[in-house]
Amino acid sequence: MTGAPIVDVETIVLRAEDRDGAGLDGSAETAIVRIVDEEGRNGIGEADAPAEVVRELVAMDDAHAWSRGLRSVLVGRDPFEIGRLHAELYEATIYHGRRGIGIHALSAVDVALHDLVGKQLGRPAYQLLGGARREAVTPYATAYAGPVAGRTIGEMMDAIGALVERALVLGFRAVKLEVLFEDLVSDRELVRCIREGRRLVGDDTVLMLDFGYRWRDWRDALWTLGRIEDCDVYFCEATLQHDDLDGHARLAGRVGTRVCGAEFAATVHECREWLERGRVDVLQPDVSRCGGLTELRRIAELAALHGVSVIPHGWKTGVTAAAQRHFQAATPNAPWIEMFHPALFESTLRRELTGPEPAVVAGTIPLPVEPGLGVTLDARAVERLSVAPGRP
Ligand code: MG
């Protein structure tokens, strides 16, 4: 039955056994929020945030009207009223929420509601977002060779070359190179590495770059970006420090390449700052941090008014990957989504937690057809990797 009320909301905390707490892998742990309706159907979403804290934000007793547990607001409610619930949850957590982790937790709930309602209606989640605005999903592959940690630049570039080769065999037609080389290279040497990167991907592949917040002075970033303009780079990510909005504006106004921002942003309000003050060309909010599909769509609509694209960040499990596909399916100004592919980076949760994993063919993934998000949790992975509350 459509609109079958919510009877339970639970959070499953999962953690990879081999996680490196000092590494850069956002998929080392996750908080999956599962919303169950009266007829036993369930919807899932995840938060890209400290998982134990998300569990507490969902389960906590109400403190007062502006500091409530998410579960307490949701139980008994009609999941079909996604926009209303999103607004109520925002208000009900505004003391401790509003930005950051409160919004990250809300993101998981919002995606889970889209999954659940899609299942109630027997329709893919993107149809709840207004329907398809494109023929297929177009992911780009992120090629991250891991931390520098004692390696030479030659070894780093060899590792990136191997990843690029694999990405092209997997069917990608767009690749982002993570040129997170820190002090291993000077800016002048970095320019040479980027030229080598263009050679590695070939002329027919879209090339993106992630600099991992390399610069503190926009003029230093300009020096490098100005010297790679002939490499036909689609966008440059994480150039300056994340909160240096004025620096981003100066840089974006002076280079031909698209400058990105906002990968850590929560809500349309933060993204508005990135548009009006940061003046970036591409917003990169993450569906599992920015406020879910509801908020990501609001962000995309605002960005469209500024002539800006939204190319969401995504480095989590298959739940986030699926939510991104539905977002892109329904969003005209989302030319790409980041795809953290399990064959390009070793991640237990990315590989094992969800299925099925769609194939990339000639750079595209067909529009999803299954109800809701179209992915399910693997019961054995949940059993093995879930962490009970209160475990030290
Ligand atoms: Mg990145």
Residues whose N, C-alpha, C, O or C-beta is under 5 A from the ligand:
A	BS01	MG	D210
